[in-house]
Amino acid sequence: MAVILAWIRSKTRLTKFGVISVFWFTLFVIQMFNNLLEALFFTNVFPSTKEFVEAIYVSMLTVLVEAFMAGVLFTSKKADLSLSSALHGYFDRRSRFSWSWRITAASLAYFPIYLFFGMLASPFIISYYMGAIARPQATAVHRDRSPRISTRLPLRYISTTYTSIHQ
């Protein structure tokens, strides 16, 4: 991810605020929002809308920290363009009609493509979504108060998944 962010940064003249904003939006959509939506529709991870909204807020803040660090880390000497003027310059390249039909076509094409690739992946992941593969419960975080929790939970997940697959 850092290589891609560095490449994006090298291609732009955006100010630090603009870079952090672009990184935040991109990372939020790619890293978090898509996964949260899939979890909402295909799992029982979020029993209520309130918990889903809370997860979105936590994700937004987490990604903001990542974007801020990336924006500070990847600085540029040629940063002289605000985000709003960059967006105006980009969208002024085409007419409103041109943008309208492109956005409509992309939106209409997204769901069939998403469903097609979802059908390709479903034989591999449907048992996970249906709960056939044991997953560690969120309460495991509260029971294990060890400082090594960041290494224990991933190892526990891997061992639980491996055991349930090979039984």
GUFI-154642 format. One record per residue (C-alpha): residue number from 1; residue in three letters; x, y, z. Coordinates in steps of 0.25 Angstrom, whole numbers, plus 5000, padded with zeros to 4 digits. Example, Ala and Ser with C-alpha at 12.3 -4.5 7.8 and 13.67 -1.06 7.14 Angstrom:
GUFI-154642
NODE    i   aa    px    py    pz
NODE    1  ALA  5049  4982  5031
NODE    2  SER  5055  4996  5029
***
This chain:
GUFI-154642
NODE    i   aa    px    py    pz
NODE    1  MET  5000  5000  5000
NODE    2  ALA  5011  5010  5003
NODE    3  VAL  5017  5008  4989
NODE    4  ILE  5004  5011  4983
NODE    5  LEU  5002  5023  4992
NODE    6  ALA  5016  5028  4989
NODE    7  TRP  5014  5027  4974
NODE    8  ILE  5001  5034  4975
NODE    9  ARG  5008  5045  4983
NODE   10  SER  5019  5047  4973
NODE   11  LYS  5008  5049  4962
NODE   12  THR  5001  5060  4969
NODE   13  ARG  5003  5075  4973
NODE   14  LEU  4993  5075  4984
NODE   15  THR  4996  5081  4997
NODE   16  LYS  4998  5073  5010
NODE   17  PHE  4983  5075  5013
NODE   18  GLY  4979  5070  4999
NODE   19  VAL  4988  5058  5000
NODE   20  ILE  4983  5054  5013
NODE   21  SER  4968  5056  5009
NODE   22  VAL  4970  5047  4996
NODE   23  PHE  4978  5037  5004
NODE   24  TRP  4967  5036  5014
NODE   25  PHE  4955  5035  5004
NODE   26  THR  4963  5024  4996
NODE   27  LEU  4967  5016  5008
NODE   28  PHE  4954  5017  5015
NODE   29  VAL  4946  5012  5003
NODE   30  ILE  4957  5001  4999
NODE   31  GLN  4960  4996  5013
NODE   32  MET  4948  4998  5021
NODE   33  PHE  4935  5002  5015
NODE   34  ASN  4934  4990  5005
NODE   35  ASN  4937  4980  5016
NODE   36  LEU  4927  4986  5025
NODE   37  LEU  4916  4986  5015
NODE   38  GLU  4919  4971  5012
NODE   39  ALA  4919  4968  5026
NODE   40  LEU  4906  4975  5028
NODE   41  PHE  4899  4967  5017
NODE   42  PHE  4906  4954  5017
NODE   43  THR  4909  4951  5032
NODE   44  ASN  4902  4953  5046
NODE   45  VAL  4914  4962  5051
NODE   46  PHE  4905  4974  5052
NODE   47  PRO  4892  4970  5059
NODE   48  SER  4887  4985  5059
NODE   49  THR  4889  4997  5050
NODE   50  LYS  4895  5004  5062
NODE   51  GLU  4907  4995  5063
NODE   52  PHE  4909  4996  5048
NODE   53  VAL  4909  5011  5049
NODE   54  GLU  4919  5010  5061
NODE   55  ALA  4928  5001  5052
NODE   56  ILE  4928  5012  5041
NODE   57  TYR  4932  5023  5051
NODE   58  VAL  4943  5015  5057
NODE   59  SER  4948  5011  5043
NODE   60  MET  4947  5026  5038
NODE   61  LEU  4956  5030  5050
NODE   62  THR  4966  5018  5048
NODE   63  VAL  4968  5021  5033
NODE   64  LEU  4969  5036  5037
NODE   65  VAL  4981  5033  5045
NODE   66  GLU  4987  5025  5034
NODE   67  ALA  4984  5035  5024
NODE   68  PHE  4990  5046  5033
NODE   69  MET  5003  5038  5035
NODE   70  ALA  5004  5035  5020
NODE   71  GLY  5001  5050  5016
NODE   72  VAL  5012  5054  5026
NODE   73  LEU  5022  5043  5022
NODE   74  PHE  5020  5046  5007
NODE   75  THR  5023  5061  5005
NODE   76  SER  5026  5068  4992
NODE   77  LYS  5033  5080  4989
NODE   78  LYS  5024  5084  4977
NODE   79  ALA  5011  5084  4986
NODE   80  ASP  5004  5096  4982
NODE   81  LEU  4990  5092  4977
NODE   82  SER  4978  5091  4987
NODE   83  LEU  4968  5080  4986
NODE   84  SER  4957  5088  4981
NODE   85  SER  4964  5094  4970
NODE   86  ALA  4970  5081  4966
NODE   87  LEU  4955  5075  4966
NODE   88  HIS  4950  5087  4958
NODE   89  GLY  4961  5085  4948
NODE   90  TYR  4959  5070  4946
NODE   91  PHE  4943  5071  4945
NODE   92  ASP  4944  5083  4936
NODE   93  ARG  4951  5074  4925
NODE   94  ARG  4937  5068  4921
NODE   95  SER  4923  5073  4920
NODE   96  ARG  4912  5070  4931
NODE   97  PHE  4905  5061  4921
NODE   98  SER  4918  5053  4918
NODE   99  TRP  4920  5051  4933
NODE  100  SER  4906  5047  4935
NODE  101  TRP  4906  5036  4925
NODE  102  ARG  4919  5031  4930
NODE  103  ILE  4915  5031  4944
NODE  104  THR  4902  5024  4941
NODE  105  ALA  4908  5014  4932
NODE  106  ALA  4919  5010  4943
NODE  107  SER  4908  5009  4953
NODE  108  LEU  4899  5000  4945
NODE  109  ALA  4912  4991  4942
NODE  110  TYR  4917  4991  4956
NODE  111  PHE  4906  4981  4962
NODE  112  PRO  4906  4971  4951
NODE  113  ILE  4921  4970  4952
NODE  114  TYR  4921  4970  4967
NODE  115  LEU  4911  4959  4967
NODE  116  PHE  4918  4951  4956
NODE  117  PHE  4931  4951  4964
NODE  118  GLY  4924  4948  4977
NODE  119  MET  4918  4936  4970
NODE  120  LEU  4932  4932  4966
NODE  121  ALA  4937  4933  4981
NODE  122  SER  4925  4928  4988
NODE  123  PRO  4929  4913  4988
NODE  124  PHE  4941  4917  4995
NODE  125  ILE  4935  4927  5005
NODE  126  ILE  4921  4923  5007
NODE  127  SER  4924  4913  5018
NODE  128  TYR  4931  4924  5026
NODE  129  TYR  4919  4934  5024
NODE  130  MET  4909  4923  5029
NODE  131  GLY  4918  4920  5041
NODE  132  ALA  4922  4906  5037
NODE  133  ILE  4937  4910  5039
NODE  134  ALA  4939  4914  5054
NODE  135  ARG  4943  4928  5056
NODE  136  PRO  4948  4934  5070
NODE  137  GLN  4937  4942  5076
NODE  138  ALA  4939  4957  5079
NODE  139  THR  4939  4953  5094
NODE  140  ALA  4952  4946  5093
NODE  141  VAL  4958  4960  5093
NODE  142  HIS  4952  4963  5107
NODE  143  ARG  4956  4950  5113
NODE  144  ASP  4971  4951  5109
NODE  145  ARG  4977  4963  5115
NODE  146  SER  4991  4960  5112
NODE  147  PRO  5000  4970  5105
NODE  148  ARG  5003  4960  5094
NODE  149  ILE  4988  4961  5090
NODE  150  SER  4992  4966  5076
NODE  151  THR  4999  4953  5073
NODE  152  ARG  4991  4943  5081
NODE  153  LEU  4977  4946  5073
NODE  154  PRO  4983  4945  5059
NODE  155  LEU  4989  4932  5063
NODE  156  ARG  4977  4927  5070
NODE  157  TYR  4969  4930  5058
NODE  158  ILE  4978  4923  5049
NODE  159  SER  4978  4910  5058
NODE  160  THR  4963  4911  5059
NODE  161  THR  4961  4912  5044
NODE  162  TYR  4971  4901  5041
NODE  163  THR  4965  4891  5051
NODE  164  SER  4951  4893  5047
NODE  165  ILE  4955  4891  5032
NODE  166  HIS  4963  4879  5034
NODE  167  GLN  4953  4871  5044
***
